[in-house]
């Protein structure tokens, strides 16, 4: 048996592995700020440490190419195309990571829906890297095609199928992580012990391959450390102590409600939360007139994740979204559904395409009667950016729709101005940062804040009995640590609400119960199934986040982060919206039981379609 078939296979295998390693090095240098805490030697170790993921994707590409080894030209073309595709996917992931601080995963299924927006964002914000990648890809294709064309074709003989069987076995060996006993899972990258280095170890191509291979399967609950059921009950009694509603709790009379899902507004970029310059002057003024906590923790990194946590007051599947999964079909208690039962008219407005990531359909599943996107906005003062209409035009469109809606009304608005960094021509750019790319992002935030101010003033004038719920759907473009990637603004404003500041950090899950207590009544007496708490009359607030294999828990001004793969713990003191690493005291270590009990129950009920049972645990005496 000739070994030409193995020579072809491993030639492509090693080519892919080399390309992936090259892109990891580019990933490190382009996003160096994210890895500044580590030396290049430590980072290089992480890149090589992830060889199992690299070998897996290399094996798959090599096998697919050798399916065409009976035709020299076809083999050269397919092999070259596949290698170049891996290179472009890896480079695209660098741009995505720059925005979301995580690798492309389940979001890959939205690529074709938003292909033009993705390309224009890459062109506008990362022009040098984008064009350098495209030029290199062309040269790489030409060079590989010439090289692969020199390989002899494989004859269709009696042993051809035996050769293919050998290649199948080889490929399965690599995809399974070689000699390990379990299938290779992207979350195993966290076994390196450091969350940020895990991002260097894992390559996005394998992450995408894993998602696509499992896309037809049901979304499954992530395996968590085992929690004793009796211990869980004790924890829940401590998390949700019985508190009588205060008589001073304000009660608004059937207010209109506006949920402002401020796209990608990161608190670290705002003066009210520690940024040195006034990027959002309108919001900063409204904050002084509002009821608000110290800050809020987002429950995800996508708009659909923010919508679910906000309206349902429940944890998202860890690192994933309910949208476009088998979990979306379950029935959830939603503040919007409750308001509709109380006679409210409702609609959701989105600056991008209304089905970007399934946002529009999820919003309607959770109770909004109507869903509108950029294609519905015909009258515009400004050209679109790469993702959709500018916030000014979306707000104007929303105002017109409100006029014809049933009153009182509840609406949700998620803009597109801060989904990009493109300002209309003639709009003055301010100097918020010496970093040009960052400054463009902050100017888009400033423009969005101006549009928000105009909208709020118009609504207040026409509909004075309106409760404004200001918060971000998620963070965007944050280069900081895990905690900073989930720190968002939050404020409640109504003409009859006296300004008050609470020295607590809330979760997005706390929004629905707080709004319920303001607009309807006591959600606890009404036995509404929320996992959050009302800012107005409860205590013992806690927030959680999940970021690249790490669970975070925020409580009493302290943070505990737990690496689920290694059980490694890190503790922080929350000062001035920054987390300063500290030694883990007994107090902070005690958060671990609370974190794991809360997460285990939330995830179990979510995946079983029994979120309505959560109330039974939080109400146990």
C-alpha positions as CSV (number, residue, x, y, z in Angstrom):
1,X,0.0,0.0,0.0
2,X,1.5,3.4,-1.0
3,X,1.5,6.1,1.5
4,X,0.7,9.0,-0.8
5,X,-2.8,9.3,0.8
6,X,-1.1,9.9,4.2
7,X,1.3,12.4,2.8
8,X,-1.6,14.4,1.4
9,X,-3.5,14.2,4.6
10,X,-0.7,15.3,6.9
11,X,0.5,18.0,4.5
12,X,-2.8,19.7,4.8
13,X,-3.0,18.8,8.5
14,X,0.3,20.6,9.2
15,X,-0.6,23.5,7.0
16,X,-3.9,24.1,8.9
17,X,-2.1,23.7,12.2
18,X,0.5,26.3,11.1
19,X,-2.2,28.7,10.0
20,X,-4.1,28.4,13.3
21,X,-0.9,29.0,15.3
22,X,-0.2,32.1,13.1
23,X,-3.7,33.5,13.8
24,X,-3.3,32.8,17.5
25,X,-0.2,34.9,17.5
26,X,-2.0,37.7,15.6
27,X,-4.9,37.3,18.1
28,X,-2.5,37.8,20.9
29,X,-0.8,40.9,19.5
30,X,-4.0,42.6,18.1
31,X,-5.8,42.1,21.4
32,X,-2.7,42.5,23.5
33,X,-4.5,44.7,26.1
34,X,-6.6,41.6,27.0
35,X,-3.5,39.6,27.8
36,X,-1.3,42.3,29.3
37,X,-1.2,40.6,32.6
38,X,0.7,37.7,31.1
39,X,4.2,37.5,29.5
40,X,4.6,36.5,25.9
41,X,6.1,33.2,27.1
42,X,3.0,32.4,29.2
43,X,0.8,33.4,26.3
44,X,2.8,31.3,23.8
45,X,2.5,28.3,26.2
46,X,-1.3,28.8,26.1
47,X,-1.3,28.8,22.3
48,X,0.6,25.6,22.1
49,X,-1.3,24.1,25.1
50,X,-4.5,24.2,23.0
51,X,-3.0,21.8,20.4
52,X,-5.8,19.3,20.8
53,X,-8.3,21.9,19.5
54,X,-5.9,22.8,16.7
55,X,-5.3,19.1,15.8
56,X,-9.0,18.5,15.7
57,X,-9.8,21.2,13.2
58,X,-6.7,20.3,11.2
59,X,-7.9,16.7,11.0
60,X,-11.3,17.6,9.8
61,X,-10.0,19.9,7.1
62,X,-7.4,17.4,5.9
63,X,-10.0,14.6,5.7
64,X,-12.5,16.8,3.8
65,X,-9.8,17.8,1.3
66,X,-8.6,14.2,0.7
67,X,-12.2,13.2,-0.3
68,X,-11.2,14.8,-3.6
69,X,-7.7,13.3,-3.9
70,X,-8.7,11.3,-7.0
71,X,-8.6,14.5,-9.1
72,X,-5.4,16.6,-8.8
73,X,-6.9,20.0,-9.7
74,X,-10.0,19.5,-7.7
75,X,-8.0,18.4,-4.7
76,X,-5.7,21.4,-5.0
77,X,-8.7,23.8,-5.3
78,X,-10.8,22.3,-2.4
79,X,-7.7,21.9,-0.1
80,X,-6.6,25.5,-0.7
81,X,-10.1,26.8,-0.2
82,X,-10.6,25.0,3.0
83,X,-7.3,26.2,4.5
84,X,-8.0,29.8,3.5
85,X,-11.5,29.5,5.0
86,X,-10.0,28.5,8.3
87,X,-7.7,31.5,8.1
88,X,-10.5,33.9,7.4
89,X,-12.7,32.4,10.1
90,X,-9.9,32.8,12.7
91,X,-9.3,36.4,11.6
92,X,-13.0,37.2,11.8
93,X,-13.0,35.8,15.3
94,X,-10.4,38.3,16.3
95,X,-12.8,41.1,15.3
96,X,-15.7,39.5,17.1
97,X,-13.6,38.9,20.2
98,X,-12.6,42.6,20.1
99,X,-16.3,43.4,20.5
100,X,-17.7,40.6,22.6
101,X,-14.7,39.5,24.6
102,X,-15.5,35.9,23.7
103,X,-15.0,33.6,20.7
104,X,-17.6,33.1,18.0
105,X,-19.9,30.3,19.1
106,X,-23.6,29.8,18.6
107,X,-23.6,33.3,16.9
108,X,-22.2,31.6,13.8
109,X,-25.7,30.7,12.8
110,X,-26.5,34.4,12.3
111,X,-23.5,35.0,10.0
112,X,-25.4,34.9,6.8
113,X,-28.3,37.0,8.1
114,X,-25.9,39.8,9.1
115,X,-23.1,39.2,6.6
116,X,-23.1,42.7,5.0
117,X,-23.2,44.4,8.4
118,X,-20.4,42.2,9.7
119,X,-18.2,43.0,6.7
120,X,-18.9,46.7,6.9
121,X,-18.1,46.8,10.6
122,X,-14.8,45.0,9.9
123,X,-14.1,47.5,7.1
124,X,-15.0,50.5,9.1
125,X,-13.4,49.7,12.5
126,X,-10.6,47.3,11.5
127,X,-9.7,48.3,8.0
128,X,-6.0,47.5,8.1
129,X,-6.5,44.1,9.6
130,X,-9.4,43.3,7.3
131,X,-7.6,44.2,4.1
132,X,-4.3,42.7,5.2
133,X,-6.2,39.4,5.9
134,X,-8.0,39.5,2.5
135,X,-4.7,40.1,0.6
136,X,-2.9,37.4,2.6
137,X,-5.8,35.0,2.0
138,X,-5.5,35.5,-1.8
139,X,-1.8,35.0,-1.8
140,X,-2.2,31.9,0.5
141,X,-4.7,30.4,-1.8
142,X,-2.5,30.9,-4.9
143,X,0.6,29.4,-3.1
144,X,-1.3,26.4,-1.7
145,X,-3.0,25.7,-5.0
146,X,0.4,25.5,-6.8
147,X,1.8,23.3,-4.0
148,X,-1.2,21.0,-3.7
149,X,-1.3,20.6,-7.5
150,X,2.1,18.9,-7.5
151,X,0.8,16.0,-5.4
152,X,0.0,12.8,-7.4
153,X,-3.6,11.8,-7.6
154,X,-4.8,8.8,-5.8
155,X,-5.9,5.9,-8.0
156,X,-9.4,4.4,-7.5
157,X,-8.1,0.9,-6.7
158,X,-9.3,-1.9,-4.5
159,X,-7.5,-0.4,-1.5
160,X,-8.9,3.1,-1.9
161,X,-11.7,2.5,0.6
162,X,-9.2,1.0,3.0
163,X,-7.2,4.2,2.8
164,X,-10.2,6.3,3.4
165,X,-11.2,4.2,6.4
166,X,-7.7,4.8,7.9
167,X,-8.2,8.5,7.4
168,X,-11.6,8.4,9.1
169,X,-10.1,6.7,12.1
170,X,-7.2,9.2,12.2
171,X,-9.7,12.1,12.0
172,X,-11.9,10.7,14.7
173,X,-8.8,10.2,16.9
174,X,-8.0,14.0,16.6
175,X,-11.5,15.2,16.9
176,X,-12.0,13.3,20.1
177,X,-8.9,14.9,21.6
178,X,-6.7,11.9,20.8
179,X,-6.3,9.6,23.8
180,X,-8.6,11.2,26.3
181,X,-11.7,9.3,27.5
182,X,-14.4,11.9,26.6
183,X,-15.2,13.8,23.4
184,X,-13.3,17.1,23.0
185,X,-15.4,20.0,24.3
186,X,-14.5,23.7,23.9
187,X,-15.0,24.2,27.6
188,X,-12.0,22.0,28.3
189,X,-9.8,25.0,27.3
190,X,-10.5,26.3,30.8
191,X,-8.5,23.4,32.3
192,X,-5.4,25.6,31.6
193,X,-6.5,27.3,34.9
194,X,-6.6,30.9,33.7
195,X,-9.7,32.2,31.9
196,X,-7.9,34.7,29.7
197,X,-5.2,32.2,28.7
198,X,-8.0,29.7,27.8
199,X,-9.1,32.1,25.1
200,X,-5.6,31.8,23.5
201,X,-5.7,28.0,23.9
202,X,-9.0,27.5,22.1
203,X,-9.3,28.3,18.4
204,X,-12.6,29.7,17.2
205,X,-12.7,27.3,14.2
206,X,-13.1,24.3,16.5
207,X,-15.6,26.2,18.6
208,X,-17.6,26.9,15.5
209,X,-17.3,23.3,14.3
210,X,-18.5,22.0,17.7
211,X,-21.5,24.4,17.5
212,X,-22.4,23.4,14.0
213,X,-22.0,19.7,14.7
214,X,-24.4,20.1,17.6
215,X,-26.8,22.6,16.1
216,X,-29.4,20.0,15.4
217,X,-29.3,18.7,19.0
218,X,-31.1,20.2,21.9
219,X,-29.3,22.7,24.0
220,X,-28.1,20.9,27.0
221,X,-27.4,22.0,30.6
222,X,-23.8,22.6,31.4
223,X,-22.4,20.2,34.0
224,X,-21.9,22.0,37.3
225,X,-20.3,20.9,40.6
226,X,-22.7,18.8,42.6
227,X,-24.8,20.6,45.2
228,X,-26.5,18.8,48.1
229,X,-30.3,19.4,47.9
230,X,-30.6,19.9,51.7
231,X,-27.8,22.4,51.5
232,X,-29.5,24.1,48.6
233,X,-32.7,24.7,50.7
234,X,-30.6,26.3,53.5
235,X,-28.9,28.6,51.0
236,X,-32.2,29.7,49.5
237,X,-33.6,30.6,52.9
238,X,-30.5,32.9,53.3
239,X,-30.7,34.3,49.8
240,X,-34.4,35.1,50.1
241,X,-35.3,36.0,53.7
242,X,-38.9,37.0,54.4
243,X,-39.2,40.8,54.3
244,X,-42.5,42.7,54.7
245,X,-43.2,45.3,52.1
246,X,-42.5,48.8,53.4
247,X,-45.4,51.2,53.5
248,X,-43.2,53.9,52.0
249,X,-42.9,51.9,48.7
250,X,-44.1,54.2,46.0
251,X,-47.0,53.1,43.8
252,X,-47.5,54.6,40.4
253,X,-51.0,54.8,38.9
254,X,-50.9,52.7,35.7
255,X,-47.8,54.4,34.2
256,X,-46.7,54.0,30.6
257,X,-43.5,52.1,30.7
258,X,-40.5,52.4,28.4
259,X,-37.7,49.7,28.7
260,X,-34.6,51.3,27.1
261,X,-32.3,48.4,26.1
262,X,-29.4,50.8,25.5
263,X,-27.3,48.8,23.0
264,X,-23.8,48.0,24.2
265,X,-23.7,50.8,26.8
266,X,-20.8,49.8,29.1
267,X,-20.7,51.5,32.5
268,X,-16.9,51.7,32.3
269,X,-17.3,54.2,29.4
270,X,-19.6,56.6,31.4
271,X,-18.7,59.4,33.8
272,X,-21.3,58.3,36.3
273,X,-19.4,55.0,36.7
274,X,-15.8,56.3,36.8
275,X,-14.9,57.3,33.2
276,X,-13.0,60.6,33.4
277,X,-14.9,62.4,30.6
278,X,-18.6,63.2,30.1
279,X,-19.6,60.8,27.3
280,X,-23.2,60.6,28.3
281,X,-24.2,64.0,29.8
282,X,-28.0,63.4,29.5
283,X,-27.9,60.0,31.2
284,X,-25.6,61.4,33.9
285,X,-28.2,64.2,34.6
286,X,-31.1,61.7,34.6
287,X,-29.2,59.5,37.1
288,X,-29.2,62.3,39.6
289,X,-33.0,62.6,39.3
290,X,-33.6,58.8,39.4
291,X,-34.0,55.9,41.7
292,X,-30.8,53.8,41.1
293,X,-28.3,51.4,42.6
294,X,-24.5,51.8,42.6
295,X,-24.5,49.8,39.3
296,X,-25.9,46.7,37.6
297,X,-24.6,43.4,36.3
298,X,-25.7,42.2,32.9
299,X,-26.8,38.6,32.5
300,X,-25.2,38.0,29.2
301,X,-23.3,39.3,26.2
302,X,-26.0,39.4,23.5
303,X,-29.3,41.4,23.2
304,X,-31.4,38.3,23.4
305,X,-29.6,37.3,26.7
306,X,-30.4,40.8,28.1
307,X,-34.0,40.6,27.0
308,X,-34.6,37.2,28.6
309,X,-33.0,38.0,31.9
310,X,-34.7,41.4,32.1
311,X,-38.2,40.4,31.2
312,X,-38.3,36.9,32.7
313,X,-36.1,37.7,35.7
314,X,-34.2,34.5,35.2
315,X,-30.7,33.2,34.4
316,X,-29.8,32.6,30.8
317,X,-28.3,29.2,29.8
318,X,-24.7,29.7,30.7
319,X,-22.8,31.3,27.8
320,X,-25.8,30.8,25.5
321,X,-29.2,32.3,24.6
322,X,-32.7,30.9,24.9
323,X,-33.4,32.5,21.5
324,X,-33.5,30.1,18.5
325,X,-33.0,27.1,20.8
326,X,-35.3,24.3,22.1
327,X,-35.7,26.4,25.3
328,X,-37.5,29.2,23.5
329,X,-40.6,27.1,23.2
330,X,-41.2,26.9,26.9
331,X,-43.7,29.1,28.6
332,X,-42.1,31.8,30.8
333,X,-43.5,34.3,33.3
334,X,-42.7,37.7,31.8
335,X,-43.3,41.2,33.0
336,X,-44.6,42.1,29.6
337,X,-47.2,39.3,29.6
338,X,-48.4,40.4,33.0
339,X,-48.7,44.0,31.9
340,X,-50.7,42.9,28.8
341,X,-53.1,41.1,31.1
342,X,-53.5,44.4,33.0
343,X,-54.6,46.1,29.8
344,X,-51.3,47.5,28.4
345,X,-50.6,47.9,24.7
346,X,-47.1,46.7,23.8
347,X,-44.5,46.8,21.1
348,X,-40.7,46.2,20.6
349,X,-38.6,48.4,18.5
350,X,-35.1,47.4,17.1
351,X,-32.7,49.5,15.2
352,X,-31.2,46.5,13.4
353,X,-33.1,43.9,11.4
354,X,-35.8,42.7,13.7
355,X,-34.7,39.1,13.4
356,X,-31.0,39.7,14.1
357,X,-30.2,36.8,16.4
358,X,-33.9,36.1,16.7
359,X,-34.5,39.2,18.9
360,X,-37.8,40.1,17.4
361,X,-39.4,36.7,17.7
362,X,-38.1,36.3,21.3
363,X,-39.5,39.7,22.3
364,X,-42.9,38.6,21.0
365,X,-42.7,35.2,22.6
366,X,-42.2,37.1,25.9
367,X,-45.3,39.2,25.4
368,X,-44.7,42.1,23.1
369,X,-47.7,42.3,20.6
370,X,-45.7,43.9,17.8
371,X,-42.1,43.8,16.7
372,X,-40.5,46.4,14.4
373,X,-37.0,46.6,12.9
374,X,-35.0,48.9,10.6
375,X,-36.9,48.0,7.5
376,X,-40.1,49.4,9.1
377,X,-38.5,52.8,9.6
378,X,-39.1,54.6,6.4
379,X,-38.7,58.2,7.4
380,X,-35.0,59.0,8.3
381,X,-33.0,62.0,9.1
382,X,-29.7,60.2,8.8
383,X,-28.3,57.4,6.7
384,X,-28.0,53.9,8.3
385,X,-24.8,52.8,9.9
386,X,-23.5,49.3,9.1
387,X,-26.1,47.6,11.3
388,X,-29.2,49.7,11.1
389,X,-30.9,53.0,11.6
390,X,-29.5,55.7,13.9
391,X,-31.2,56.0,17.2
392,X,-32.7,59.4,16.4
393,X,-34.7,57.8,13.6
394,X,-35.7,54.8,15.6
395,X,-37.0,57.0,18.5
396,X,-39.0,59.2,16.1
397,X,-40.5,56.1,14.5
398,X,-41.4,54.7,18.0
399,X,-43.1,58.0,19.0
400,X,-45.4,57.8,16.0
401,X,-46.3,54.2,16.7
402,X,-47.0,55.1,20.4
403,X,-49.6,57.6,19.3
404,X,-51.7,54.8,17.8
405,X,-51.1,52.2,20.6
406,X,-53.5,51.1,23.3
407,X,-53.0,53.1,26.5
408,X,-51.3,52.6,28.9
409,X,-48.5,51.3,26.9
410,X,-45.3,49.3,27.5
411,X,-42.5,49.4,24.9
412,X,-39.0,48.1,24.5
413,X,-36.4,49.9,22.4
414,X,-33.0,48.6,21.4
415,X,-31.0,51.0,19.1
416,X,-28.3,50.5,16.6
417,X,-26.1,53.6,16.9
418,X,-23.9,52.0,19.5
419,X,-23.9,48.7,17.6
420,X,-21.3,50.5,15.4
421,X,-19.0,53.6,15.6
422,X,-20.3,55.4,12.5
423,X,-21.5,59.0,13.0
424,X,-23.5,60.9,10.4
425,X,-21.5,63.3,8.2
426,X,-21.0,66.7,9.7
427,X,-21.5,65.5,13.3
428,X,-18.7,66.9,15.5
429,X,-16.3,64.4,17.0
430,X,-15.2,65.1,20.6
431,X,-11.9,64.1,22.2
432,X,-12.8,61.5,24.7
433,X,-9.8,59.3,24.2
434,X,-6.4,59.4,22.6
435,X,-7.0,56.0,21.1
436,X,-8.7,56.7,17.7
437,X,-10.7,53.5,17.5
438,X,-11.9,53.8,21.1
439,X,-12.7,57.5,20.6
440,X,-14.9,56.7,17.7
441,X,-16.8,54.2,19.9
442,X,-17.2,56.8,22.6
443,X,-18.5,59.4,20.1
444,X,-21.1,57.0,18.9
445,X,-22.1,56.6,22.6
446,X,-22.2,60.4,23.0
447,X,-24.5,60.7,19.9
448,X,-26.8,57.9,21.2
449,X,-27.0,59.8,24.5
450,X,-28.1,63.0,22.7
451,X,-30.7,61.0,20.8
452,X,-31.9,59.5,24.0
453,X,-32.3,62.9,25.6
454,X,-34.4,64.2,22.8
455,X,-36.7,61.2,22.9
456,X,-37.2,61.2,26.7
457,X,-38.1,64.9,26.6
458,X,-40.7,64.4,23.9
459,X,-42.3,61.5,25.7
460,X,-42.3,63.3,29.0
461,X,-44.1,66.2,27.4
462,X,-46.7,64.1,25.6
463,X,-47.1,61.3,28.1
464,X,-46.1,62.7,31.5
465,X,-47.2,59.5,33.4
466,X,-44.3,57.5,32.0
467,X,-41.8,55.3,33.8
468,X,-38.4,55.2,32.0
469,X,-36.3,52.1,32.7
470,X,-32.7,52.9,31.6
471,X,-30.2,50.1,31.3
472,X,-28.0,48.4,28.8
473,X,-28.9,45.1,27.1
474,X,-25.2,44.1,27.5
475,X,-21.7,45.6,27.4
476,X,-19.8,46.1,24.1
477,X,-16.2,46.7,23.2
478,X,-14.8,46.4,26.7
479,X,-11.1,45.3,26.9
480,X,-11.1,44.9,30.7
481,X,-11.6,42.0,33.0
482,X,-14.6,39.7,33.3
483,X,-16.5,41.8,35.8
484,X,-16.1,45.0,33.6
485,X,-17.6,43.1,30.7
486,X,-20.9,42.9,32.6
487,X,-21.0,46.3,34.4
488,X,-23.9,48.3,33.0
489,X,-25.9,51.5,33.9
490,X,-29.4,51.4,35.4
491,X,-31.9,54.1,36.4
492,X,-35.6,54.5,37.0
493,X,-37.3,57.8,36.3
494,X,-40.8,59.0,36.7
495,X,-42.2,62.5,37.6
496,X,-43.6,61.1,40.9
497,X,-40.5,59.2,41.9
498,X,-38.2,60.9,44.4
499,X,-34.5,60.5,43.6
500,X,-32.8,58.0,45.7
501,X,-29.4,56.2,45.5
502,X,-28.9,52.7,46.9
503,X,-25.4,51.5,47.7
504,X,-25.9,48.0,46.1
505,X,-25.1,46.3,42.9
506,X,-28.1,44.8,41.1
507,X,-28.6,42.0,38.6
508,X,-30.5,42.5,35.4
509,X,-32.9,39.9,36.9
510,X,-33.9,42.6,39.5
511,X,-35.5,44.9,36.8
512,X,-38.8,43.0,36.4
513,X,-39.7,42.7,40.1
514,X,-38.7,46.4,40.7
515,X,-40.9,47.6,37.8
516,X,-43.7,45.3,39.0
517,X,-43.7,46.8,42.5
518,X,-43.8,50.3,41.0
519,X,-46.5,49.8,38.4
520,X,-48.6,46.9,39.7
521,X,-48.1,45.9,43.3
522,X,-46.1,43.5,45.5
523,X,-44.8,40.7,43.3
524,X,-44.2,38.5,46.3
525,X,-47.7,38.7,47.6
526,X,-49.0,38.1,44.1
527,X,-46.6,35.1,43.9
528,X,-44.9,36.1,40.7
529,X,-42.2,33.8,39.7
530,X,-39.1,36.1,39.5
531,X,-35.6,35.2,40.7
532,X,-34.6,38.8,41.1
533,X,-35.6,41.3,43.9
534,X,-37.2,44.7,44.0
535,X,-34.7,47.5,44.6
536,X,-37.4,49.5,46.4
537,X,-38.1,47.3,49.5
538,X,-35.7,44.3,49.6
539,X,-32.2,43.6,50.9
540,X,-29.4,41.1,50.4
541,X,-28.9,41.8,46.7
542,X,-26.7,39.5,44.7
543,X,-25.7,39.3,41.0
544,X,-24.1,36.7,38.9
545,X,-22.3,36.4,35.5
546,X,-20.7,33.7,33.4
547,X,-17.7,34.5,31.2
548,X,-15.6,32.1,29.3
549,X,-15.9,29.2,31.8
550,X,-15.9,31.4,34.9
551,X,-18.8,31.9,37.2
552,X,-18.9,35.3,38.9
553,X,-20.9,36.2,42.0
554,X,-21.2,39.8,43.3
555,X,-22.5,40.4,46.8
556,X,-21.8,42.9,49.7
557,X,-19.2,44.8,47.7
558,X,-17.2,41.7,47.0
559,X,-16.7,39.3,44.0
560,X,-16.0,35.6,43.9
561,X,-15.0,34.1,40.6
562,X,-14.9,30.3,40.2
563,X,-13.3,28.5,37.2
564,X,-15.6,25.6,36.6
565,X,-13.0,23.5,34.9
566,X,-10.3,23.8,37.6
567,X,-12.3,24.9,40.7
568,X,-9.7,27.8,41.0
569,X,-11.1,30.7,43.0
570,X,-10.3,34.4,42.8
571,X,-11.7,37.1,45.1
572,X,-12.1,40.8,44.5
573,X,-13.1,43.9,46.4
574,X,-15.4,46.2,44.5
575,X,-14.2,49.8,44.8
576,X,-15.2,52.7,42.6
577,X,-16.5,50.3,40.0
578,X,-13.2,48.5,39.7
579,X,-12.4,45.0,41.1
580,X,-9.2,44.9,43.1
581,X,-8.0,41.3,43.7
582,X,-7.8,40.3,47.4
583,X,-7.1,37.3,49.5
584,X,-10.2,35.1,49.7
585,X,-11.7,35.5,53.1
586,X,-14.1,33.1,54.7
587,X,-16.9,35.6,54.0
588,X,-16.2,35.6,50.3
589,X,-15.5,31.9,50.1
590,X,-19.0,31.4,51.6
591,X,-20.4,32.8,48.3
592,X,-19.4,29.6,46.6
593,X,-22.3,27.6,48.1
594,X,-24.7,30.4,47.3
595,X,-23.4,30.8,43.7
596,X,-23.5,27.0,42.9
597,X,-26.9,26.4,44.6
598,X,-28.5,29.3,42.8
599,X,-27.0,28.4,39.4
600,X,-27.7,24.7,39.7
601,X,-31.4,25.2,40.5
602,X,-31.8,28.0,37.9
603,X,-30.2,25.9,35.2
604,X,-32.0,22.7,36.1
605,X,-35.4,24.4,36.0
606,X,-34.6,26.3,32.8
607,X,-33.6,23.2,30.9
608,X,-36.6,21.2,32.3
609,X,-39.0,23.9,31.3
610,X,-40.0,24.3,34.9
611,X,-39.0,27.9,35.7
612,X,-42.4,28.4,37.3
613,X,-41.2,26.1,40.1
614,X,-38.5,28.6,41.2
615,X,-40.9,30.4,43.5
616,X,-41.3,27.2,45.5
617,X,-37.7,27.4,46.6
618,X,-37.5,31.1,47.3
619,X,-40.7,31.0,49.4
620,X,-39.8,28.0,51.6
621,X,-40.0,28.8,55.3
